[in-house]
Amino acid sequence: MSDWASSPARSSWCGFSRDPTPAPGQAADQWWTASQSRLIVLWAVTEGACLVNATLWFITQARVSLVAAALALAVLFVLRPGRYLE
């Protein structure tokens, strides 16, 4: 149970597969064609969480919402499109 976070069960539990890194020798266009829809959904869900939490913080001034919005922004930065092709 200690390495549950790194198991395949975690990725299937979250609804997303593992990090979609390009295969060796795969062209950038081929990779984007194969991964584009999955990544757009992932980014849209994360951006939505960020916007909802930022709005909740603006309305309620609750620090939890501000932290959640900042965390979602950090996740968006980590999952930026160029990261996969560097």
C-alpha positions as CSV (number, residue, x, y, z in Angstrom):
1,M,0.0,0.0,0.0
2,S,3.0,2.3,0.4
3,D,3.6,2.7,-3.3
4,W,0.0,3.0,-4.3
5,A,0.6,6.6,-5.6
6,S,3.0,5.2,-8.2
7,S,0.9,2.3,-9.3
8,P,-1.2,2.0,-12.4
9,A,-4.3,1.9,-10.2
10,R,-3.7,5.6,-9.4
11,S,-3.8,6.7,-13.0
12,S,-6.9,4.6,-13.8
13,W,-8.5,5.9,-10.6
14,C,-8.0,9.5,-11.7
15,G,-9.3,8.8,-15.2
16,F,-6.1,9.6,-17.0
17,S,-3.4,7.4,-18.2
18,R,0.3,7.9,-17.5
19,D,2.2,10.9,-18.7
20,P,1.9,10.9,-22.5
21,T,5.6,11.4,-23.4
22,P,6.5,11.0,-27.0
23,A,7.9,7.7,-28.1
24,P,11.6,7.7,-29.2
25,G,11.8,8.9,-32.8
26,Q,8.2,10.0,-32.9
27,A,7.6,13.4,-34.6
28,A,6.0,16.2,-32.7
29,D,3.0,16.3,-35.2
30,Q,2.4,12.6,-34.7
31,W,2.5,13.0,-30.9
32,W,0.1,15.9,-30.9
33,T,-2.3,14.1,-33.1
34,A,-2.4,11.1,-30.7
35,S,-2.4,13.1,-27.4
36,Q,-4.2,16.3,-28.2
37,S,-7.8,15.6,-27.1
38,R,-6.7,13.9,-23.8
39,L,-4.4,16.8,-22.9
40,I,-7.0,19.5,-23.8
41,V,-9.5,17.8,-21.5
42,L,-6.9,17.6,-18.7
43,W,-6.0,21.3,-19.1
44,A,-9.6,22.4,-19.3
45,V,-10.5,20.5,-16.1
46,T,-7.5,22.0,-14.3
47,E,-8.2,25.5,-15.5
48,G,-11.8,25.2,-14.5
49,A,-10.8,24.2,-11.0
50,C,-8.5,27.2,-10.9
51,L,-11.2,29.6,-12.0
52,V,-13.8,28.2,-9.6
53,N,-11.5,28.4,-6.7
54,A,-10.4,31.9,-7.6
55,T,-14.0,33.0,-7.8
56,L,-14.8,31.4,-4.5
57,W,-11.8,33.1,-2.9
58,F,-13.0,36.4,-4.3
59,I,-16.5,36.0,-2.9
60,T,-15.6,34.4,0.5
61,Q,-12.0,35.4,1.1
62,A,-11.3,31.8,2.3
63,R,-7.6,31.0,2.2
64,V,-8.3,27.3,1.2
65,S,-9.8,28.5,-2.1
66,L,-6.8,30.7,-2.7
67,V,-4.4,27.9,-2.0
68,A,-6.4,25.5,-4.3
69,A,-6.4,28.1,-7.1
70,A,-2.6,28.6,-6.7
71,L,-2.1,24.8,-6.7
72,A,-4.1,24.5,-9.9
73,L,-2.0,27.3,-11.5
74,A,1.1,25.3,-10.5
75,V,-0.3,22.2,-12.1
76,L,-1.1,24.1,-15.3
77,F,2.5,25.3,-15.4
78,V,3.9,21.8,-14.8
79,L,1.6,20.3,-17.5
80,R,2.4,23.0,-20.1
81,P,2.4,21.8,-23.7
82,G,6.1,22.5,-24.3
83,R,7.2,20.3,-21.4
84,Y,6.2,17.2,-23.3
85,L,8.4,18.0,-26.3
86,E,11.6,19.3,-24.6
